[in-house]
Amino acid sequence: MIRKNNKTNSMKKIIIFASIIVVLAGIAGASFYFLNKSNQSTTNSDNANTLTEEQKKAAGYIDDQPATDDQSSTGTDIKKDSVDEEDRTSTVTGEFTMLEQSGDTVRMRTILSGVSSSGSCALSMTGPNGGTYSASSQIQALASSSTCQGFDVPVSSLKTGMWKVSLKVTMAGDSITLTGEVDVK
């Protein structure tokens, strides 16, 4: 009988000891994670502070810190974006994903960088013998990009031959022009 109790007591001690080790390991892991996460965000903000104004401007960095005393004393408490309007280049990029005749329809589809549901797409086509065609559509947001809502041009609206396609996309205050050609048969 005594031996049975010793075995039971010994087993209970091992289980308690193992449980304590697991709990301590969990606490140590969580502490390491949160300390590392805190240090990483501090490092990122330190890196932003060590960038030169030129590097910040090139990266599109916007200073979101409160206005300094100097800025407040000059009467402007609104901080200017670090990118000057004249230095801005279009941040919108895009391409045709489809530009082809399919049966009695010329289909045009696009993919645009950035997610936005506001903006416009202006289609302009020039073809044989001075033929022209134009249409417009709105921007449509997708999961990780945007697109023009698409153009399906009836072949009956176009003359047979090579057509130059120009699509001016305006989105998020920027604009680009996509160009291509399609052979209408």
PyMOL CGO cylinders between C-alpha atoms (Angstrom):
from pymol import cmd
from pymol.cgo import CYLINDER

trace = [
    CYLINDER, 0.00, 0.00, 0.00, 2.71, 2.48, 0.83, 0.3, 1, 1, 1, 1, 1, 1,
    CYLINDER, 2.71, 2.48, 0.83, 4.43, 1.88, -2.46, 0.3, 1, 1, 1, 1, 1, 1,
    CYLINDER, 4.43, 1.88, -2.46, 1.24, 2.61, -4.38, 0.3, 1, 1, 1, 1, 1, 1,
    CYLINDER, 1.24, 2.61, -4.38, 0.91, 6.00, -2.65, 0.3, 1, 1, 1, 1, 1, 1,
    CYLINDER, 0.91, 6.00, -2.65, 4.56, 6.80, -3.39, 0.3, 1, 1, 1, 1, 1, 1,
    CYLINDER, 4.56, 6.80, -3.39, 4.01, 6.04, -7.07, 0.3, 1, 1, 1, 1, 1, 1,
    CYLINDER, 4.01, 6.04, -7.07, 0.84, 8.18, -7.14, 0.3, 1, 1, 1, 1, 1, 1,
    CYLINDER, 0.84, 8.18, -7.14, 2.56, 11.03, -5.30, 0.3, 1, 1, 1, 1, 1, 1,
    CYLINDER, 2.56, 11.03, -5.30, 5.58, 10.76, -7.58, 0.3, 1, 1, 1, 1, 1, 1,
    CYLINDER, 5.58, 10.76, -7.58, 3.35, 10.86, -10.67, 0.3, 1, 1, 1, 1, 1, 1,
    CYLINDER, 3.35, 10.86, -10.67, 1.45, 13.91, -9.35, 0.3, 1, 1, 1, 1, 1, 1,
    CYLINDER, 1.45, 13.91, -9.35, 4.74, 15.73, -8.74, 0.3, 1, 1, 1, 1, 1, 1,
    CYLINDER, 4.74, 15.73, -8.74, 5.90, 15.01, -12.30, 0.3, 1, 1, 1, 1, 1, 1,
    CYLINDER, 5.90, 15.01, -12.30, 2.61, 16.27, -13.77, 0.3, 1, 1, 1, 1, 1, 1,
    CYLINDER, 2.61, 16.27, -13.77, 2.70, 19.44, -11.65, 0.3, 1, 1, 1, 1, 1, 1,
    CYLINDER, 2.70, 19.44, -11.65, 6.35, 20.05, -12.51, 0.3, 1, 1, 1, 1, 1, 1,
    CYLINDER, 6.35, 20.05, -12.51, 5.69, 19.55, -16.26, 0.3, 1, 1, 1, 1, 1, 1,
    CYLINDER, 5.69, 19.55, -16.26, 2.66, 21.87, -16.11, 0.3, 1, 1, 1, 1, 1, 1,
    CYLINDER, 2.66, 21.87, -16.11, 4.72, 24.60, -14.44, 0.3, 1, 1, 1, 1, 1, 1,
    CYLINDER, 4.72, 24.60, -14.44, 7.41, 24.31, -17.14, 0.3, 1, 1, 1, 1, 1, 1,
    CYLINDER, 7.41, 24.31, -17.14, 4.81, 24.57, -19.92, 0.3, 1, 1, 1, 1, 1, 1,
    CYLINDER, 4.81, 24.57, -19.92, 3.22, 27.66, -18.32, 0.3, 1, 1, 1, 1, 1, 1,
    CYLINDER, 3.22, 27.66, -18.32, 6.63, 29.33, -17.82, 0.3, 1, 1, 1, 1, 1, 1,
    CYLINDER, 6.63, 29.33, -17.82, 7.62, 28.57, -21.42, 0.3, 1, 1, 1, 1, 1, 1,
    CYLINDER, 7.62, 28.57, -21.42, 4.36, 30.14, -22.62, 0.3, 1, 1, 1, 1, 1, 1,
    CYLINDER, 4.36, 30.14, -22.62, 4.95, 33.26, -20.54, 0.3, 1, 1, 1, 1, 1, 1,
    CYLINDER, 4.95, 33.26, -20.54, 8.53, 33.53, -21.81, 0.3, 1, 1, 1, 1, 1, 1,
    CYLINDER, 8.53, 33.53, -21.81, 7.40, 33.12, -25.43, 0.3, 1, 1, 1, 1, 1, 1,
    CYLINDER, 7.40, 33.12, -25.43, 4.66, 35.73, -25.10, 0.3, 1, 1, 1, 1, 1, 1,
    CYLINDER, 4.66, 35.73, -25.10, 7.05, 38.15, -23.41, 0.3, 1, 1, 1, 1, 1, 1,
    CYLINDER, 7.05, 38.15, -23.41, 9.61, 37.67, -26.17, 0.3, 1, 1, 1, 1, 1, 1,
    CYLINDER, 9.61, 37.67, -26.17, 6.96, 38.23, -28.86, 0.3, 1, 1, 1, 1, 1, 1,
    CYLINDER, 6.96, 38.23, -28.86, 5.59, 41.44, -27.34, 0.3, 1, 1, 1, 1, 1, 1,
    CYLINDER, 5.59, 41.44, -27.34, 9.03, 42.86, -26.54, 0.3, 1, 1, 1, 1, 1, 1,
    CYLINDER, 9.03, 42.86, -26.54, 10.19, 42.12, -30.08, 0.3, 1, 1, 1, 1, 1, 1,
    CYLINDER, 10.19, 42.12, -30.08, 7.03, 43.67, -31.54, 0.3, 1, 1, 1, 1, 1, 1,
    CYLINDER, 7.03, 43.67, -31.54, 7.53, 46.80, -29.46, 0.3, 1, 1, 1, 1, 1, 1,
    CYLINDER, 7.53, 46.80, -29.46, 11.20, 47.07, -30.46, 0.3, 1, 1, 1, 1, 1, 1,
    CYLINDER, 11.20, 47.07, -30.46, 10.33, 46.58, -34.12, 0.3, 1, 1, 1, 1, 1, 1,
    CYLINDER, 10.33, 46.58, -34.12, 7.82, 49.45, -34.18, 0.3, 1, 1, 1, 1, 1, 1,
    CYLINDER, 7.82, 49.45, -34.18, 10.34, 51.66, -32.36, 0.3, 1, 1, 1, 1, 1, 1,
    CYLINDER, 10.34, 51.66, -32.36, 12.99, 50.72, -34.93, 0.3, 1, 1, 1, 1, 1, 1,
    CYLINDER, 12.99, 50.72, -34.93, 10.61, 51.57, -37.80, 0.3, 1, 1, 1, 1, 1, 1,
    CYLINDER, 10.61, 51.57, -37.80, 9.85, 55.01, -36.39, 0.3, 1, 1, 1, 1, 1, 1,
    CYLINDER, 9.85, 55.01, -36.39, 13.57, 55.53, -35.66, 0.3, 1, 1, 1, 1, 1, 1,
    CYLINDER, 13.57, 55.53, -35.66, 14.32, 54.67, -39.30, 0.3, 1, 1, 1, 1, 1, 1,
    CYLINDER, 14.32, 54.67, -39.30, 11.77, 57.26, -40.45, 0.3, 1, 1, 1, 1, 1, 1,
    CYLINDER, 11.77, 57.26, -40.45, 13.51, 59.85, -38.27, 0.3, 1, 1, 1, 1, 1, 1,
    CYLINDER, 13.51, 59.85, -38.27, 16.94, 59.08, -39.79, 0.3, 1, 1, 1, 1, 1, 1,
    CYLINDER, 16.94, 59.08, -39.79, 15.78, 59.48, -43.41, 0.3, 1, 1, 1, 1, 1, 1,
    CYLINDER, 15.78, 59.48, -43.41, 16.82, 62.66, -45.17, 0.3, 1, 1, 1, 1, 1, 1,
    CYLINDER, 16.82, 62.66, -45.17, 14.10, 64.97, -46.44, 0.3, 1, 1, 1, 1, 1, 1,
    CYLINDER, 14.10, 64.97, -46.44, 14.96, 63.90, -50.00, 0.3, 1, 1, 1, 1, 1, 1,
    CYLINDER, 14.96, 63.90, -50.00, 14.53, 60.21, -49.12, 0.3, 1, 1, 1, 1, 1, 1,
    CYLINDER, 14.53, 60.21, -49.12, 11.24, 60.95, -47.39, 0.3, 1, 1, 1, 1, 1, 1,
    CYLINDER, 11.24, 60.95, -47.39, 10.04, 62.90, -50.43, 0.3, 1, 1, 1, 1, 1, 1,
    CYLINDER, 10.04, 62.90, -50.43, 11.04, 60.09, -52.83, 0.3, 1, 1, 1, 1, 1, 1,
    CYLINDER, 11.04, 60.09, -52.83, 9.24, 57.51, -50.70, 0.3, 1, 1, 1, 1, 1, 1,
    CYLINDER, 9.24, 57.51, -50.70, 6.09, 59.61, -50.42, 0.3, 1, 1, 1, 1, 1, 1,
    CYLINDER, 6.09, 59.61, -50.42, 6.52, 59.88, -46.64, 0.3, 1, 1, 1, 1, 1, 1,
    CYLINDER, 6.52, 59.88, -46.64, 3.98, 62.13, -44.95, 0.3, 1, 1, 1, 1, 1, 1,
    CYLINDER, 3.98, 62.13, -44.95, 4.91, 63.59, -41.57, 0.3, 1, 1, 1, 1, 1, 1,
    CYLINDER, 4.91, 63.59, -41.57, 1.94, 62.99, -39.30, 0.3, 1, 1, 1, 1, 1, 1,
    CYLINDER, 1.94, 62.99, -39.30, 3.48, 64.53, -36.20, 0.3, 1, 1, 1, 1, 1, 1,
    CYLINDER, 3.48, 64.53, -36.20, 1.81, 67.58, -34.61, 0.3, 1, 1, 1, 1, 1, 1,
    CYLINDER, 1.81, 67.58, -34.61, 2.91, 71.01, -35.80, 0.3, 1, 1, 1, 1, 1, 1,
    CYLINDER, 2.91, 71.01, -35.80, 6.11, 72.30, -34.21, 0.3, 1, 1, 1, 1, 1, 1,
    CYLINDER, 6.11, 72.30, -34.21, 6.26, 75.57, -32.25, 0.3, 1, 1, 1, 1, 1, 1,
    CYLINDER, 6.26, 75.57, -32.25, 7.94, 77.23, -35.26, 0.3, 1, 1, 1, 1, 1, 1,
    CYLINDER, 7.94, 77.23, -35.26, 5.14, 76.13, -37.55, 0.3, 1, 1, 1, 1, 1, 1,
    CYLINDER, 5.14, 76.13, -37.55, 2.51, 77.27, -35.09, 0.3, 1, 1, 1, 1, 1, 1,
    CYLINDER, 2.51, 77.27, -35.09, 4.19, 80.66, -34.57, 0.3, 1, 1, 1, 1, 1, 1,
    CYLINDER, 4.19, 80.66, -34.57, 4.23, 81.32, -38.33, 0.3, 1, 1, 1, 1, 1, 1,
    CYLINDER, 4.23, 81.32, -38.33, 0.48, 80.86, -38.40, 0.3, 1, 1, 1, 1, 1, 1,
    CYLINDER, 0.48, 80.86, -38.40, 0.40, 77.50, -40.09, 0.3, 1, 1, 1, 1, 1, 1,
    CYLINDER, 0.40, 77.50, -40.09, -0.45, 74.59, -37.86, 0.3, 1, 1, 1, 1, 1, 1,
    CYLINDER, -0.45, 74.59, -37.86, -1.16, 72.31, -40.79, 0.3, 1, 1, 1, 1, 1, 1,
    CYLINDER, -1.16, 72.31, -40.79, 1.89, 70.37, -41.84, 0.3, 1, 1, 1, 1, 1, 1,
    CYLINDER, 1.89, 70.37, -41.84, 2.52, 70.12, -45.57, 0.3, 1, 1, 1, 1, 1, 1,
    CYLINDER, 2.52, 70.12, -45.57, 2.80, 66.73, -47.25, 0.3, 1, 1, 1, 1, 1, 1,
    CYLINDER, 2.80, 66.73, -47.25, 6.42, 65.93, -47.84, 0.3, 1, 1, 1, 1, 1, 1,
    CYLINDER, 6.42, 65.93, -47.84, 5.74, 65.57, -51.57, 0.3, 1, 1, 1, 1, 1, 1,
    CYLINDER, 5.74, 65.57, -51.57, 5.41, 68.87, -53.45, 0.3, 1, 1, 1, 1, 1, 1,
    CYLINDER, 5.41, 68.87, -53.45, 2.76, 68.94, -56.15, 0.3, 1, 1, 1, 1, 1, 1,
    CYLINDER, 2.76, 68.94, -56.15, 5.27, 69.81, -58.90, 0.3, 1, 1, 1, 1, 1, 1,
    CYLINDER, 5.27, 69.81, -58.90, 7.47, 66.86, -57.86, 0.3, 1, 1, 1, 1, 1, 1,
    CYLINDER, 7.47, 66.86, -57.86, 4.65, 64.31, -57.98, 0.3, 1, 1, 1, 1, 1, 1,
    CYLINDER, 4.65, 64.31, -57.98, 4.56, 61.69, -60.66, 0.3, 1, 1, 1, 1, 1, 1,
    CYLINDER, 4.56, 61.69, -60.66, 1.57, 59.53, -61.41, 0.3, 1, 1, 1, 1, 1, 1,
    CYLINDER, 1.57, 59.53, -61.41, 1.24, 56.71, -58.94, 0.3, 1, 1, 1, 1, 1, 1,
    CYLINDER, 1.24, 56.71, -58.94, -1.37, 54.97, -61.07, 0.3, 1, 1, 1, 1, 1, 1,
    CYLINDER, -1.37, 54.97, -61.07, -0.11, 52.26, -63.37, 0.3, 1, 1, 1, 1, 1, 1,
    CYLINDER, -0.11, 52.26, -63.37, -2.09, 49.95, -65.57, 0.3, 1, 1, 1, 1, 1, 1,
    CYLINDER, -2.09, 49.95, -65.57, -2.32, 47.83, -68.66, 0.3, 1, 1, 1, 1, 1, 1,
    CYLINDER, -2.32, 47.83, -68.66, -4.81, 46.23, -71.00, 0.3, 1, 1, 1, 1, 1, 1,
    CYLINDER, -4.81, 46.23, -71.00, -5.55, 42.67, -69.98, 0.3, 1, 1, 1, 1, 1, 1,
    CYLINDER, -5.55, 42.67, -69.98, -7.74, 42.20, -73.06, 0.3, 1, 1, 1, 1, 1, 1,
    CYLINDER, -7.74, 42.20, -73.06, -7.78, 44.16, -76.30, 0.3, 1, 1, 1, 1, 1, 1,
    CYLINDER, -7.78, 44.16, -76.30, -9.20, 41.98, -79.05, 0.3, 1, 1, 1, 1, 1, 1,
    CYLINDER, -9.20, 41.98, -79.05, -12.06, 41.30, -81.37, 0.3, 1, 1, 1, 1, 1, 1,
    CYLINDER, -12.06, 41.30, -81.37, -14.25, 38.44, -80.21, 0.3, 1, 1, 1, 1, 1, 1,
    CYLINDER, -14.25, 38.44, -80.21, -16.96, 37.69, -82.75, 0.3, 1, 1, 1, 1, 1, 1,
    CYLINDER, -16.96, 37.69, -82.75, -18.93, 40.84, -83.43, 0.3, 1, 1, 1, 1, 1, 1,
    CYLINDER, -18.93, 40.84, -83.43, -17.50, 42.74, -80.44, 0.3, 1, 1, 1, 1, 1, 1,
    CYLINDER, -17.50, 42.74, -80.44, -14.15, 44.41, -79.66, 0.3, 1, 1, 1, 1, 1, 1,
    CYLINDER, -14.15, 44.41, -79.66, -13.50, 43.76, -75.96, 0.3, 1, 1, 1, 1, 1, 1,
    CYLINDER, -13.50, 43.76, -75.96, -11.21, 45.86, -73.79, 0.3, 1, 1, 1, 1, 1, 1,
    CYLINDER, -11.21, 45.86, -73.79, -10.34, 45.12, -70.17, 0.3, 1, 1, 1, 1, 1, 1,
    CYLINDER, -10.34, 45.12, -70.17, -7.77, 46.75, -67.88, 0.3, 1, 1, 1, 1, 1, 1,
    CYLINDER, -7.77, 46.75, -67.88, -5.99, 46.25, -64.58, 0.3, 1, 1, 1, 1, 1, 1,
    CYLINDER, -5.99, 46.25, -64.58, -4.96, 49.33, -62.57, 0.3, 1, 1, 1, 1, 1, 1,
    CYLINDER, -4.96, 49.33, -62.57, -2.71, 49.66, -59.55, 0.3, 1, 1, 1, 1, 1, 1,
    CYLINDER, -2.71, 49.66, -59.55, -4.33, 50.65, -56.29, 0.3, 1, 1, 1, 1, 1, 1,
    CYLINDER, -4.33, 50.65, -56.29, -7.85, 50.06, -55.02, 0.3, 1, 1, 1, 1, 1, 1,
    CYLINDER, -7.85, 50.06, -55.02, -10.32, 52.83, -55.81, 0.3, 1, 1, 1, 1, 1, 1,
    CYLINDER, -10.32, 52.83, -55.81, -13.94, 53.04, -56.83, 0.3, 1, 1, 1, 1, 1, 1,
    CYLINDER, -13.94, 53.04, -56.83, -13.77, 56.68, -57.87, 0.3, 1, 1, 1, 1, 1, 1,
    CYLINDER, -13.77, 56.68, -57.87, -12.42, 57.89, -61.17, 0.3, 1, 1, 1, 1, 1, 1,
    CYLINDER, -12.42, 57.89, -61.17, -13.09, 57.59, -64.87, 0.3, 1, 1, 1, 1, 1, 1,
    CYLINDER, -13.09, 57.59, -64.87, -11.92, 55.91, -68.04, 0.3, 1, 1, 1, 1, 1, 1,
    CYLINDER, -11.92, 55.91, -68.04, -12.21, 57.77, -71.36, 0.3, 1, 1, 1, 1, 1, 1,
    CYLINDER, -12.21, 57.77, -71.36, -11.85, 55.61, -74.48, 0.3, 1, 1, 1, 1, 1, 1,
    CYLINDER, -11.85, 55.61, -74.48, -10.84, 57.15, -77.77, 0.3, 1, 1, 1, 1, 1, 1,
    CYLINDER, -10.84, 57.15, -77.77, -10.31, 55.09, -80.93, 0.3, 1, 1, 1, 1, 1, 1,
    CYLINDER, -10.31, 55.09, -80.93, -9.10, 56.23, -84.35, 0.3, 1, 1, 1, 1, 1, 1,
    CYLINDER, -9.10, 56.23, -84.35, -9.31, 53.99, -87.36, 0.3, 1, 1, 1, 1, 1, 1,
    CYLINDER, -9.31, 53.99, -87.36, -9.15, 53.75, -91.11, 0.3, 1, 1, 1, 1, 1, 1,
    CYLINDER, -9.15, 53.75, -91.11, -10.35, 56.69, -93.24, 0.3, 1, 1, 1, 1, 1, 1,
    CYLINDER, -10.35, 56.69, -93.24, -10.55, 59.00, -90.20, 0.3, 1, 1, 1, 1, 1, 1,
    CYLINDER, -10.55, 59.00, -90.20, -13.03, 56.81, -88.36, 0.3, 1, 1, 1, 1, 1, 1,
    CYLINDER, -13.03, 56.81, -88.36, -13.44, 57.55, -84.64, 0.3, 1, 1, 1, 1, 1, 1,
    CYLINDER, -13.44, 57.55, -84.64, -15.18, 55.98, -81.69, 0.3, 1, 1, 1, 1, 1, 1,
    CYLINDER, -15.18, 55.98, -81.69, -15.34, 57.19, -78.09, 0.3, 1, 1, 1, 1, 1, 1,
    CYLINDER, -15.34, 57.19, -78.09, -16.93, 56.01, -74.87, 0.3, 1, 1, 1, 1, 1, 1,
    CYLINDER, -16.93, 56.01, -74.87, -16.42, 56.36, -71.13, 0.3, 1, 1, 1, 1, 1, 1,
    CYLINDER, -16.42, 56.36, -71.13, -16.89, 54.29, -68.01, 0.3, 1, 1, 1, 1, 1, 1,
    CYLINDER, -16.89, 54.29, -68.01, -16.24, 54.47, -64.29, 0.3, 1, 1, 1, 1, 1, 1,
    CYLINDER, -16.24, 54.47, -64.29, -13.50, 52.89, -62.18, 0.3, 1, 1, 1, 1, 1, 1,
    CYLINDER, -13.50, 52.89, -62.18, -14.43, 49.69, -60.36, 0.3, 1, 1, 1, 1, 1, 1,
    CYLINDER, -14.43, 49.69, -60.36, -12.57, 48.57, -57.23, 0.3, 1, 1, 1, 1, 1, 1,
    CYLINDER, -12.57, 48.57, -57.23, -11.38, 44.97, -57.05, 0.3, 1, 1, 1, 1, 1, 1,
    CYLINDER, -11.38, 44.97, -57.05, -9.87, 43.13, -54.07, 0.3, 1, 1, 1, 1, 1, 1,
    CYLINDER, -9.87, 43.13, -54.07, -6.28, 44.35, -54.56, 0.3, 1, 1, 1, 1, 1, 1,
    CYLINDER, -6.28, 44.35, -54.56, -6.48, 46.55, -57.66, 0.3, 1, 1, 1, 1, 1, 1,
    CYLINDER, -6.48, 46.55, -57.66, -8.98, 48.44, -59.79, 0.3, 1, 1, 1, 1, 1, 1,
    CYLINDER, -8.98, 48.44, -59.79, -10.28, 48.28, -63.34, 0.3, 1, 1, 1, 1, 1, 1,
    CYLINDER, -10.28, 48.28, -63.34, -12.25, 50.30, -65.85, 0.3, 1, 1, 1, 1, 1, 1,
    CYLINDER, -12.25, 50.30, -65.85, -15.73, 48.81, -65.94, 0.3, 1, 1, 1, 1, 1, 1,
    CYLINDER, -15.73, 48.81, -65.94, -14.89, 47.50, -69.40, 0.3, 1, 1, 1, 1, 1, 1,
    CYLINDER, -14.89, 47.50, -69.40, -15.68, 48.34, -72.96, 0.3, 1, 1, 1, 1, 1, 1,
    CYLINDER, -15.68, 48.34, -72.96, -17.52, 46.12, -75.42, 0.3, 1, 1, 1, 1, 1, 1,
    CYLINDER, -17.52, 46.12, -75.42, -17.58, 47.94, -78.75, 0.3, 1, 1, 1, 1, 1, 1,
    CYLINDER, -17.58, 47.94, -78.75, -19.87, 46.52, -81.44, 0.3, 1, 1, 1, 1, 1, 1,
    CYLINDER, -19.87, 46.52, -81.44, -17.91, 45.83, -84.64, 0.3, 1, 1, 1, 1, 1, 1,
    CYLINDER, -17.91, 45.83, -84.64, -20.81, 47.44, -86.55, 0.3, 1, 1, 1, 1, 1, 1,
    CYLINDER, -20.81, 47.44, -86.55, -19.68, 50.79, -85.02, 0.3, 1, 1, 1, 1, 1, 1,
    CYLINDER, -19.68, 50.79, -85.02, -16.18, 50.39, -86.49, 0.3, 1, 1, 1, 1, 1, 1,
    CYLINDER, -16.18, 50.39, -86.49, -14.77, 50.10, -90.01, 0.3, 1, 1, 1, 1, 1, 1,
    CYLINDER, -14.77, 50.10, -90.01, -12.64, 47.13, -90.99, 0.3, 1, 1, 1, 1, 1, 1,
    CYLINDER, -12.64, 47.13, -90.99, -8.91, 47.71, -90.42, 0.3, 1, 1, 1, 1, 1, 1,
    CYLINDER, -8.91, 47.71, -90.42, -6.37, 48.64, -87.75, 0.3, 1, 1, 1, 1, 1, 1,
    CYLINDER, -6.37, 48.64, -87.75, -7.65, 50.88, -84.93, 0.3, 1, 1, 1, 1, 1, 1,
    CYLINDER, -7.65, 50.88, -84.93, -5.48, 52.80, -82.48, 0.3, 1, 1, 1, 1, 1, 1,
    CYLINDER, -5.48, 52.80, -82.48, -6.85, 52.70, -78.96, 0.3, 1, 1, 1, 1, 1, 1,
    CYLINDER, -6.85, 52.70, -78.96, -6.20, 55.37, -76.32, 0.3, 1, 1, 1, 1, 1, 1,
    CYLINDER, -6.20, 55.37, -76.32, -7.65, 55.00, -72.84, 0.3, 1, 1, 1, 1, 1, 1,
    CYLINDER, -7.65, 55.00, -72.84, -7.20, 57.91, -70.42, 0.3, 1, 1, 1, 1, 1, 1,
    CYLINDER, -7.20, 57.91, -70.42, -7.62, 56.73, -66.83, 0.3, 1, 1, 1, 1, 1, 1,
    CYLINDER, -7.62, 56.73, -66.83, -8.13, 59.24, -64.03, 0.3, 1, 1, 1, 1, 1, 1,
    CYLINDER, -8.13, 59.24, -64.03, -8.01, 57.77, -60.53, 0.3, 1, 1, 1, 1, 1, 1,
    CYLINDER, -8.01, 57.77, -60.53, -7.09, 59.14, -57.10, 0.3, 1, 1, 1, 1, 1, 1,
    CYLINDER, -7.09, 59.14, -57.10, -6.14, 62.53, -58.55, 0.3, 1, 1, 1, 1, 1, 1,
    CYLINDER, -6.14, 62.53, -58.55, -3.66, 61.00, -61.03, 0.3, 1, 1, 1, 1, 1, 1,
    CYLINDER, -3.66, 61.00, -61.03, -4.07, 60.07, -64.65, 0.3, 1, 1, 1, 1, 1, 1,
    CYLINDER, -4.07, 60.07, -64.65, -2.38, 57.82, -67.17, 0.3, 1, 1, 1, 1, 1, 1,
    CYLINDER, -2.38, 57.82, -67.17, -3.05, 56.92, -70.78, 0.3, 1, 1, 1, 1, 1, 1,
    CYLINDER, -3.05, 56.92, -70.78, -2.98, 53.34, -71.98, 0.3, 1, 1, 1, 1, 1, 1,
    CYLINDER, -2.98, 53.34, -71.98, -2.49, 52.75, -75.70, 0.3, 1, 1, 1, 1, 1, 1,
    CYLINDER, -2.49, 52.75, -75.70, -2.83, 49.81, -78.01, 0.3, 1, 1, 1, 1, 1, 1,
    CYLINDER, -2.83, 49.81, -78.01, -4.09, 48.60, -81.35, 0.3, 1, 1, 1, 1, 1, 1,
    CYLINDER, -4.09, 48.60, -81.35, -6.76, 46.21, -82.48, 0.3, 1, 1, 1, 1, 1, 1,
    CYLINDER, -6.76, 46.21, -82.48, -7.37, 44.80, -85.95, 0.3, 1, 1, 1, 1, 1, 1,
    CYLINDER, -7.37, 44.80, -85.95, -11.08, 44.85, -86.74, 0.3, 1, 1, 1, 1, 1, 1,
    CYLINDER, -11.08, 44.85, -86.74, -12.18, 42.27, -89.31, 0.3, 1, 1, 1, 1, 1, 1,
]
cmd.load_cgo(trace, "trace")
